[in-house]
Amino acid sequence: MVDTLARPERPSDSAIGGMSTRARHWLLTVACLDVLTVIASMVALNAALPDIALQTSATQSQLTWVVDGYTLALACLLLPAGAIGDRYGRRGALLTGLVIFGLASFAPVIFDDPVQIIVARAVAGAGAAFIMPATLSLLTAAYPKAERNKAVGIWAGVAGSGAVVGFLGTGTLLHFFEWQSVFWALTAASVGLLILTCTIRSSRDEHRTPIDWIGGALIATAVAVFVFGVIEAPAQGWLDPLVWGSMVAGVVLTVAFALVQLHRTHPLLDIRLFKRPDFATGAIGITCLFAANFGFFFVVMQYMQLVLGYTALQTAFALVPLAIPVLVLGATTHLWSPRIGLRAAVVSGLVLIAAGLLCMRTLEVDSSFFDLAWPLLIISAGIGMCTAPTTSAIMNAAPDDKQGVASAVNDTTREVGAAVGIAAAGSVLAAQYEHLLAPALGAFPEQVRGPALESLAQALEVAARMGPAGQVLSLEAQRAFLSAMDLSMTVLSVALLVAGVFIGLWSPGRDGRQLRALRRGLARPRARRVRGHRNP
C-alpha cells in the first residue's frame, strides 16, 4: 500500500494532490463518519453506567474511570499520534486507530470485570488518538485552500454534533437491549469504517521529517498528569495534594516540553505558532468552548433525568435541537466566516453560549420542554459560531507538512477543555448542592441525611423508600440541585465572557489585524489583499 498522495507539481497545488472532486467529497464523508464515532464513544457510556454498576458491582470510582479512562488516554496521545500520521501516512494511522478502537470496543462484550472494562476503554482511547487528528489532516491535505474552510466547517459541525448522536444512539440501544449492546454497536461501526477507510487516498509529510520522540513523551506525560488531576478534583477536592500536585506537575512538564521544542531541529510542535494571534485564538477558543459545552452537558443531563424525570431515550431526543444550528453553521462557515472575520465569529459565539447558559437559570422543577429548548438553541448557535472558525484558524496557521500535529493540537485542546469543564461544573454543583440542602435536612435521621447530601440521585433513591416524608426530601433536594445548577451555569458564563474579552483584544479580525496590539512585537501586520480574495 502506497501511503502518500501524488507529488504536486506546484506548492500552491499541494492540497489538491491529483484527487478528483468526487474523491475529495468521499474522503470528507468517511472522515466525518470516523470522527463522529470517536466523539459519540466519548459520551456513549454515561447513560449505561447504572446498568454496568448493577451487573458488574463496580464502585463509584470505577464507574468514573470507565468514562474518564477513554478521555485520559485520548488526550495524552493525540500529539504523538498526529506526528506519526504526518511521518508515516495519515490513512495508515487512521486504519491502525480503527483496528485498536474496534478490538478494544469488543473486549467488554467478553470481559465484564470493572477493571477489565476500564483497561479496554483506555485502549479504545489510544486508538481514538490515532483516528481524530488523521481525519482532519487528511481533509486539509486533500482540499485546495479555496475549498478548505468549507470542508473543515462540515467536519467541525459533525464533530460538534457527535455528543448528541452518542446520547441518542445509546439511549435507543438501552431502551431495547442490555448495556453490552453499546459495545456491539461500536465494534460494528469500527468494522464498517475500516472497510470504508480503505477506499480513500492518503497523505503524509513529503519531507519525511523525523519524529521528536522526546517531545512526544514529554507532552503525553504532561497532558496525562494534568488531566488526571483535573478528573480527580471533584471527588478529592481542589486542595487535595494529589489534585494540585498533578496539575502543577502537568504545567511544569509542559514548560519543559516548550523549552525542549525551542532547541530541536525538527520539533514535534513549533511552539512559536502560539505567537500567531489566529493560532492562539483557535486554541484558546476551542478550550473554552469545550469546557463550557461538556460542563453544561454534565449538569443539564442530570437535571433532565432527575428533576424533569426524562428517560435516557427522552433525554437524547430532547438534546437533538442542539445539533441543528451546529451542523448548519458548520456547513455554511465558508459563506459567513470570511465576511465577519475570526474575532467577530469567536467572540459572538462565546457571548451566545454565555447568554444561553444564563437563560438556563429560568428553568424550574416543573419546566416544560419548550422552556428547555430555546436556551439550547441559543447555546448551539454559539457553538456553531465558534467551532469551525477556531478549527480553521489552527489548521490554516500550521505548515502543510504538520497538518496532523495541528489537528492534534485542535483535538487536545478539546479534551483538556472538556475535562476542565466537567470538573469545574461538577465541583461547583456538588459544593453548592450540599451547602443548600444541609439546613433543610435537620429533622431527618443521619442515615437519610448522609446519602441525600452525596447527590440528587441518592436523595431521590432514599426518598422513594420513605413514603409521604420522602416527598418533602425529594422536593427539597430538587430545589437545592436547581439552585446549584444555576450557580454552575453562572460560573461557566462568566468564564466564557472573560475569555471573550481576551479574544476580542488578541484575535485578528477580517483585515488580519488585532483590535489592539497587546504586545507590539507580536502584532500581525496588515496582510496584503489579493484581488477577489478576503483574508480569513
C-alpha positions as CSV (number, residue, x, y, z in Angstrom):
1,M,0.0,0.0,0.0
2,V,1.5,3.3,-1.0
3,D,0.5,5.7,1.8
4,T,1.1,9.1,0.0
5,L,-0.6,11.4,-2.4
6,A,0.9,12.0,-5.8
7,R,3.6,14.7,-5.5
8,P,2.2,18.0,-6.8
9,E,3.9,20.0,-9.5
10,R,3.5,23.3,-7.7
11,P,3.5,24.1,-4.0
12,S,0.2,26.0,-4.3
13,D,-1.4,22.9,-5.6
14,S,-0.2,20.7,-2.7
15,A,-3.7,20.5,-1.2
16,I,-5.2,19.0,-4.4
17,G,-2.9,16.0,-4.8
18,G,-4.4,15.0,-8.0
19,M,-7.7,14.0,-6.4
20,S,-11.0,14.5,-8.2
21,T,-13.8,16.4,-6.7
22,R,-15.8,13.2,-6.2
23,A,-12.8,11.6,-4.4
24,R,-12.5,14.6,-2.0
25,H,-16.2,14.5,-1.2
26,W,-15.9,10.8,-0.5
27,L,-12.9,11.5,1.7
28,L,-14.9,14.1,3.6
29,T,-17.8,11.7,4.1
30,V,-15.6,8.9,5.5
31,A,-13.6,11.4,7.7
32,C,-16.8,12.8,9.2
33,L,-18.1,9.3,10.0
34,D,-14.8,8.3,11.6
35,V,-14.7,11.4,13.9
36,L,-18.4,11.1,14.7
37,T,-17.8,7.6,16.0
38,V,-14.9,8.7,18.2
39,I,-16.8,11.7,19.7
40,A,-20.0,9.6,20.2
41,S,-18.0,7.0,22.0
42,M,-16.8,9.6,24.5
43,V,-20.3,10.0,25.9
44,A,-21.9,6.7,24.9
45,L,-21.4,5.0,28.3
46,N,-22.8,7.8,30.5
47,A,-26.3,6.5,30.2
48,A,-25.2,2.9,30.6
49,L,-23.3,3.4,33.9
50,P,-26.3,2.4,36.2
51,D,-26.7,-0.9,34.3
52,I,-22.9,-1.5,34.4
53,A,-22.8,-0.8,38.1
54,L,-25.7,-3.3,38.7
55,Q,-24.3,-6.2,36.7
56,T,-20.6,-5.8,37.4
57,S,-20.7,-4.5,41.0
58,A,-18.5,-1.6,40.1
59,T,-17.8,1.1,42.7
60,Q,-18.5,4.8,42.0
61,S,-14.8,5.4,41.5
62,Q,-14.6,2.6,38.9
63,L,-17.6,3.9,37.1
64,T,-15.9,7.3,36.8
65,W,-12.9,5.7,35.3
66,V,-14.9,3.7,32.8
67,V,-15.7,7.0,31.2
68,D,-12.6,9.0,32.1
69,G,-10.1,6.3,31.1
70,Y,-11.0,6.8,27.5
71,T,-10.7,10.6,27.7
72,L,-7.3,10.4,29.5
73,A,-5.7,8.0,27.0
74,L,-7.1,10.0,24.1
75,A,-5.9,13.4,25.4
76,C,-2.3,12.4,26.2
77,L,-1.6,10.5,22.9
78,L,-3.1,12.9,20.4
79,L,0.1,14.9,19.6
80,P,2.4,11.9,19.2
81,A,-0.3,10.1,17.2
82,G,-0.7,13.1,14.9
83,A,3.1,13.3,14.3
84,I,3.2,9.6,13.5
85,G,0.4,10.1,10.9
86,D,2.3,13.0,9.4
87,R,5.5,11.0,9.1
88,Y,4.3,7.5,8.1
89,G,0.9,8.2,6.4
90,R,-2.3,9.6,7.7
91,R,-4.5,6.9,6.3
92,G,-2.2,4.2,7.8
93,A,-2.6,6.0,11.2
94,L,-6.4,6.1,10.8
95,L,-6.6,2.4,9.9
96,T,-4.4,1.5,12.8
97,G,-6.6,3.5,15.2
98,L,-9.7,1.9,13.9
99,V,-8.3,-1.6,14.4
100,I,-7.3,-0.7,18.0
101,F,-10.6,1.0,18.7
102,G,-12.6,-1.9,17.3
103,L,-10.8,-4.6,19.3
104,A,-10.9,-2.6,22.5
105,S,-14.7,-1.9,22.0
106,F,-15.4,-5.6,21.6
107,A,-13.4,-6.6,24.7
108,P,-16.1,-5.6,27.2
109,V,-18.5,-7.9,25.5
110,I,-16.3,-10.8,26.7
111,F,-14.8,-9.4,29.9
112,D,-17.2,-7.9,32.4
113,D,-14.9,-7.2,35.3
114,P,-14.9,-3.4,36.1
115,V,-11.1,-3.2,35.9
116,Q,-11.1,-5.0,32.5
117,I,-13.7,-2.6,31.2
118,I,-11.6,0.4,32.3
119,V,-8.5,-1.0,30.6
120,A,-10.5,-1.7,27.4
121,R,-11.8,1.8,27.4
122,A,-8.3,3.2,27.9
123,V,-7.1,1.2,24.9
124,A,-10.0,2.4,22.9
125,G,-9.0,5.9,23.7
126,A,-5.5,5.2,22.5
127,G,-7.0,4.0,19.2
128,A,-9.2,7.1,19.0
129,A,-6.0,9.3,19.4
130,F,-4.8,8.0,16.0
131,I,-8.2,8.5,14.4
132,M,-9.1,12.1,15.3
133,P,-6.1,14.0,14.0
134,A,-5.8,11.8,10.9
135,T,-9.4,12.6,9.8
136,L,-8.8,16.4,9.8
137,S,-5.3,16.4,8.5
138,L,-6.4,14.2,5.6
139,L,-9.0,16.8,4.7
140,T,-6.7,19.8,4.9
141,A,-4.1,18.0,2.8
142,A,-6.6,16.9,0.1
143,Y,-8.7,20.1,-0.3
144,P,-7.3,23.2,-2.1
145,K,-7.2,26.3,0.1
146,A,-10.2,27.9,-1.7
147,E,-12.4,24.9,-0.5
148,R,-10.6,24.0,2.7
149,N,-12.7,26.1,5.1
150,K,-15.9,24.5,3.7
151,A,-14.6,21.0,4.3
152,V,-13.2,21.9,7.8
153,G,-16.6,23.6,8.6
154,I,-18.5,20.4,7.8
155,W,-16.1,18.3,9.8
156,A,-16.3,20.6,12.7
157,G,-20.1,20.6,12.6
158,V,-20.2,16.9,12.6
159,A,-17.7,16.7,15.4
160,G,-19.7,19.2,17.4
161,S,-22.8,17.1,17.0
162,G,-21.1,13.9,18.0
163,A,-22.1,14.1,21.6
164,V,-25.8,14.4,20.7
165,V,-25.5,11.4,18.3
166,G,-23.8,9.4,21.1
167,F,-26.6,10.2,23.6
168,L,-29.3,9.3,21.0
169,G,-27.7,6.1,19.9
170,T,-27.0,4.9,23.5
171,G,-30.5,5.9,24.6
172,T,-32.1,3.9,21.8
173,L,-29.9,0.8,22.4
174,L,-30.5,0.8,26.1
175,H,-34.3,1.1,25.5
176,F,-34.3,-2.2,23.8
177,F,-31.1,-4.1,24.8
178,E,-28.6,-4.7,27.6
179,W,-25.6,-2.4,28.2
180,Q,-23.3,-4.7,26.1
181,S,-25.2,-3.5,23.0
182,V,-23.3,-0.2,23.2
183,F,-20.0,-2.1,22.7
184,W,-21.5,-4.3,20.0
185,A,-22.6,-1.1,18.1
186,L,-19.1,0.5,18.5
187,T,-17.4,-2.7,17.3
188,A,-19.7,-2.9,14.2
189,A,-19.1,0.7,13.4
190,S,-15.4,0.2,13.6
191,V,-15.5,-2.7,11.2
192,G,-17.7,-0.8,8.7
193,L,-15.5,2.3,8.9
194,L,-12.3,0.2,8.5
195,I,-13.7,-1.0,5.2
196,L,-14.7,2.4,4.0
197,T,-11.4,4.0,5.1
198,C,-9.5,1.6,2.9
199,T,-11.2,3.3,-0.1
200,I,-9.7,6.8,0.5
201,R,-6.5,8.3,-0.6
202,S,-3.8,9.1,1.9
203,S,-1.2,11.8,2.5
204,R,1.9,12.5,4.6
205,D,4.8,14.8,5.2
206,E,6.7,14.7,1.9
207,H,9.9,15.8,3.7
208,R,9.6,12.8,6.0
209,T,10.7,14.8,9.0
210,P,11.9,12.6,11.8
211,I,9.6,12.3,14.8
212,D,10.6,14.1,18.0
213,W,10.1,11.1,20.4
214,I,11.4,13.0,23.4
215,G,9.0,15.8,22.8
216,G,6.2,13.3,22.3
217,A,6.9,11.6,25.6
218,L,7.1,14.9,27.4
219,I,3.8,16.3,26.1
220,A,2.0,12.9,26.5
221,T,3.1,12.7,30.1
222,A,2.3,16.4,30.8
223,V,-1.3,16.1,29.4
224,A,-1.9,12.8,31.2
225,V,-0.8,14.1,34.6
226,F,-2.7,17.4,34.3
227,V,-5.9,15.7,33.0
228,F,-5.6,13.1,35.8
229,G,-5.5,15.9,38.4
230,V,-8.5,17.6,36.8
231,I,-10.5,14.4,36.7
232,E,-9.8,13.6,40.4
233,A,-10.7,17.2,41.5
234,P,-14.5,16.8,42.0
235,A,-14.0,13.6,44.1
236,Q,-10.9,14.6,46.1
237,G,-11.3,18.3,46.3
238,W,-9.2,21.0,44.5
239,L,-6.9,21.4,47.5
240,D,-6.0,17.7,47.8
241,P,-2.2,17.3,47.3
242,L,-2.8,14.6,44.6
243,V,-5.0,17.0,42.6
244,W,-3.0,20.2,42.7
245,G,0.3,18.3,42.7
246,S,-0.8,16.6,39.4
247,M,-1.9,19.8,37.9
248,V,1.3,21.6,38.8
249,A,3.4,18.7,37.6
250,G,1.5,18.8,34.3
251,V,2.2,22.5,33.9
252,V,5.9,22.0,34.7
253,L,6.2,19.2,32.2
254,T,4.5,21.4,29.6
255,V,7.1,24.2,30.2
256,A,9.8,21.6,29.9
257,F,8.3,20.4,26.6
258,A,8.2,24.0,25.3
259,L,11.9,24.5,26.2
260,V,12.9,21.3,24.5
261,Q,11.0,22.2,21.4
262,L,12.8,25.5,21.1
263,H,16.1,23.7,20.7
264,R,15.0,20.8,18.5
265,T,15.9,20.8,14.8
266,H,12.7,19.1,14.0
267,P,10.3,19.8,16.9
268,L,7.1,17.9,17.4
269,L,5.3,21.2,17.7
270,D,6.7,24.6,16.8
271,I,5.5,26.4,19.9
272,R,6.3,29.7,18.1
273,L,2.9,29.2,16.4
274,F,1.3,30.3,19.6
275,K,2.7,33.8,18.9
276,R,0.3,34.0,16.0
277,P,-2.9,35.5,17.1
278,D,-5.0,33.3,14.8
279,F,-3.4,30.0,16.1
280,A,-3.6,31.2,19.8
281,T,-7.2,32.3,19.3
282,G,-8.2,28.9,17.9
283,A,-6.5,27.0,20.7
284,I,-8.0,29.2,23.5
285,G,-11.4,29.4,21.8
286,I,-11.7,25.6,21.5
287,T,-10.6,25.0,25.1
288,C,-13.2,27.5,26.5
289,L,-15.9,26.2,24.1
290,F,-15.5,22.6,25.1
291,A,-15.1,23.4,28.8
292,A,-18.5,25.2,28.7
293,N,-20.0,22.5,26.4
294,F,-19.1,19.5,28.5
295,G,-19.7,21.2,31.8
296,F,-23.1,22.1,30.5
297,F,-23.8,18.6,29.4
298,F,-22.7,17.2,32.7
299,V,-25.2,19.3,34.7
300,V,-28.1,19.6,32.3
301,M,-28.4,15.8,31.7
302,Q,-28.8,15.3,35.5
303,Y,-31.5,18.0,35.6
304,M,-33.4,16.4,32.7
305,Q,-33.3,12.9,34.2
306,L,-33.5,13.5,37.9
307,V,-35.7,16.7,38.0
308,L,-37.8,16.5,34.9
309,G,-38.0,12.7,35.0
310,Y,-36.8,12.1,31.4
311,T,-35.6,8.6,30.5
312,A,-32.3,8.2,28.8
313,L,-34.0,8.0,25.4
314,Q,-36.2,11.0,26.1
315,T,-33.1,13.0,27.2
316,A,-31.3,12.1,23.9
317,F,-34.3,13.3,21.8
318,A,-34.6,16.4,23.9
319,L,-31.0,17.3,23.0
320,V,-31.5,16.9,19.3
321,P,-32.2,20.6,18.7
322,L,-28.7,21.3,20.0
323,A,-27.2,19.7,16.9
324,I,-29.2,21.6,14.2
325,P,-27.6,25.0,14.4
326,V,-24.1,23.4,14.9
327,L,-24.5,21.4,11.7
328,V,-26.0,24.3,9.7
329,L,-23.4,26.9,10.8
330,G,-20.6,24.5,10.3
331,A,-21.6,23.6,6.8
332,T,-22.0,27.2,5.8
333,T,-18.9,28.5,7.5
334,H,-17.2,29.3,4.2
335,L,-20.1,31.7,3.4
336,W,-20.2,33.8,6.6
337,S,-16.9,33.4,8.3
338,P,-14.8,35.4,5.7
339,R,-17.3,38.2,5.9
340,I,-17.1,38.8,9.6
341,G,-13.6,37.5,10.5
342,L,-12.2,35.3,13.2
343,R,-12.6,37.8,16.0
344,A,-16.2,38.6,15.5
345,A,-17.1,34.9,15.0
346,V,-15.4,33.6,18.1
347,V,-16.4,36.5,20.4
348,S,-20.0,36.4,19.2
349,G,-20.1,32.6,19.7
350,L,-18.8,32.7,23.2
351,V,-21.2,35.5,24.1
352,L,-24.1,33.5,22.7
353,I,-23.1,30.4,24.7
354,A,-22.8,32.5,27.8
355,A,-26.2,34.1,27.2
356,G,-27.8,30.6,26.7
357,L,-26.3,29.3,29.9
358,L,-27.6,32.3,31.8
359,C,-31.1,31.6,30.2
360,M,-30.9,28.1,31.8
361,R,-31.4,29.9,35.1
362,T,-35.1,30.4,34.2
363,L,-35.7,26.6,34.5
364,E,-37.8,25.3,37.3
365,V,-38.6,22.0,38.9
366,D,-41.7,21.7,36.6
367,S,-40.4,23.3,33.4
368,S,-41.7,22.2,30.1
369,F,-39.6,21.0,27.1
370,F,-40.1,24.4,25.4
371,D,-38.6,26.1,28.5
372,L,-35.5,24.0,27.9
373,A,-35.4,24.0,24.1
374,W,-35.0,27.7,23.5
375,P,-31.9,28.2,25.7
376,L,-30.5,25.0,24.0
377,L,-30.9,26.7,20.6
378,I,-29.0,29.8,21.8
379,I,-26.2,27.7,23.1
380,S,-26.0,25.6,20.0
381,A,-25.9,28.7,17.8
382,G,-22.9,29.9,19.8
383,I,-21.2,26.5,19.5
384,G,-21.7,26.6,15.7
385,M,-20.3,30.2,15.5
386,C,-17.1,29.1,17.3
387,T,-16.3,25.5,16.3
388,A,-15.4,25.8,12.6
389,P,-13.6,29.2,12.6
390,T,-11.4,28.2,15.6
391,T,-10.6,24.8,13.9
392,S,-9.8,26.5,10.6
393,A,-7.6,29.1,12.3
394,I,-5.4,26.4,13.8
395,M,-5.2,24.3,10.6
396,N,-4.5,27.3,8.4
397,A,-1.8,28.7,10.6
398,A,0.2,25.4,10.6
399,P,2.5,24.4,7.7
400,D,1.1,21.8,5.3
401,D,3.6,19.1,6.4
402,K,2.4,19.5,10.0
403,Q,-1.3,19.2,9.5
404,G,-1.5,16.0,11.6
405,V,0.2,17.8,14.6
406,A,-2.0,20.9,14.1
407,S,-5.1,18.7,14.1
408,A,-3.8,17.0,17.3
409,V,-3.5,20.5,18.9
410,N,-7.1,21.1,17.9
411,D,-8.2,17.8,19.4
412,T,-6.0,18.1,22.6
413,T,-7.5,21.5,23.5
414,R,-10.9,19.9,23.1
415,E,-10.1,17.1,25.5
416,V,-8.4,19.3,28.1
417,G,-11.2,21.8,27.9
418,A,-13.8,19.1,28.3
419,A,-12.1,17.6,31.4
420,V,-11.7,21.1,33.0
421,G,-15.3,22.0,32.2
422,I,-16.7,18.8,33.8
423,A,-14.5,19.1,36.8
424,A,-15.3,22.8,37.4
425,A,-19.1,22.5,36.8
426,G,-19.2,19.2,38.9
427,S,-17.3,20.7,41.8
428,V,-19.5,23.9,41.9
429,L,-22.6,21.8,41.6
430,A,-21.7,19.4,44.4
431,A,-20.5,22.0,46.8
432,Q,-23.5,24.3,46.4
433,Y,-26.0,21.4,46.5
434,E,-24.6,20.2,49.8
435,H,-24.5,23.7,51.2
436,L,-28.1,24.5,50.4
437,L,-29.6,21.1,51.2
438,A,-27.9,20.5,54.6
439,P,-30.0,23.1,56.6
440,A,-33.2,21.6,55.2
441,L,-32.4,18.1,56.4
442,G,-32.0,18.9,60.1
443,A,-35.1,17.0,61.1
444,F,-34.1,13.8,59.1
445,P,-32.1,11.0,60.7
446,E,-28.4,10.6,59.8
447,Q,-28.9,7.5,57.7
448,V,-31.1,9.7,55.4
449,R,-29.0,12.9,55.6
450,G,-25.7,11.2,54.6
451,P,-26.8,9.7,51.3
452,A,-29.1,12.6,50.4
453,L,-26.2,15.1,50.7
454,E,-24.0,13.0,48.4
455,S,-26.0,13.6,45.2
456,L,-29.5,14.2,44.0
457,A,-29.7,10.7,42.6
458,Q,-29.1,9.2,46.0
459,A,-31.5,11.6,47.6
460,L,-34.3,10.5,45.3
461,E,-33.5,6.9,45.9
462,V,-33.7,7.3,49.6
463,A,-36.9,9.4,49.3
464,A,-38.6,6.7,47.2
465,R,-38.4,4.3,50.3
466,M,-39.7,6.8,52.8
467,G,-43.4,7.1,51.9
468,P,-45.0,10.6,52.4
469,A,-41.9,12.0,54.2
470,G,-39.9,11.2,51.1
471,Q,-41.9,13.7,49.1
472,V,-40.6,16.5,51.3
473,L,-37.0,15.2,50.9
474,S,-37.4,14.9,47.2
475,L,-38.7,18.4,46.7
476,E,-36.0,20.0,48.9
477,A,-33.2,18.0,47.1
478,Q,-34.5,19.1,43.7
479,R,-34.7,22.7,44.7
480,A,-31.2,22.6,46.1
481,F,-30.0,21.0,42.9
482,L,-31.7,23.6,40.8
483,S,-30.0,26.4,42.7
484,A,-26.7,24.7,42.5
485,M,-27.2,24.2,38.7
486,D,-27.9,28.0,38.4
487,L,-24.6,28.7,40.1
488,S,-22.7,26.3,37.8
489,M,-24.2,27.9,34.7
490,T,-23.3,31.4,36.0
491,V,-19.7,30.3,36.7
492,L,-19.4,28.9,33.2
493,S,-20.9,32.0,31.7
494,V,-18.6,34.4,33.5
495,A,-15.6,32.3,32.4
496,L,-16.8,32.5,28.7
497,L,-17.3,36.3,28.9
498,V,-13.8,36.8,30.3
499,A,-12.4,34.6,27.5
500,G,-14.4,36.6,25.0
501,V,-12.9,39.9,26.2
502,F,-9.4,38.4,25.9
503,I,-10.0,37.0,22.4
504,G,-11.6,40.3,21.4
505,L,-8.3,42.1,22.2
506,W,-6.0,39.4,20.9
507,S,-7.7,37.9,17.9
508,P,-7.2,39.1,14.3
509,G,-10.3,40.5,12.6
510,R,-11.4,40.3,9.0
511,D,-8.5,42.5,7.9
512,G,-6.0,40.1,9.6
513,R,-5.1,42.6,12.3
514,Q,-5.7,42.7,16.0
515,L,-8.1,45.1,17.6
516,R,-5.2,46.2,19.8
517,A,-1.6,45.1,20.0
518,L,-1.2,43.7,23.4
519,R,2.5,43.2,22.6
520,R,4.0,45.3,19.9
521,G,6.3,42.6,18.7
522,L,3.5,40.1,18.3
523,A,1.0,42.3,16.4
524,R,0.3,40.9,12.9
525,P,1.0,43.3,10.1
526,R,-1.8,44.1,7.7
527,A,-1.9,41.2,5.2
528,R,-1.7,42.2,1.5
529,R,-5.1,41.6,-0.1
530,V,-5.2,39.7,-3.3
531,R,-7.8,40.8,-5.8
532,G,-11.0,38.8,-5.4
533,H,-9.9,37.2,-2.1
534,R,-10.5,38.2,1.5
535,N,-8.3,37.2,4.4
536,P,-10.0,34.6,6.6
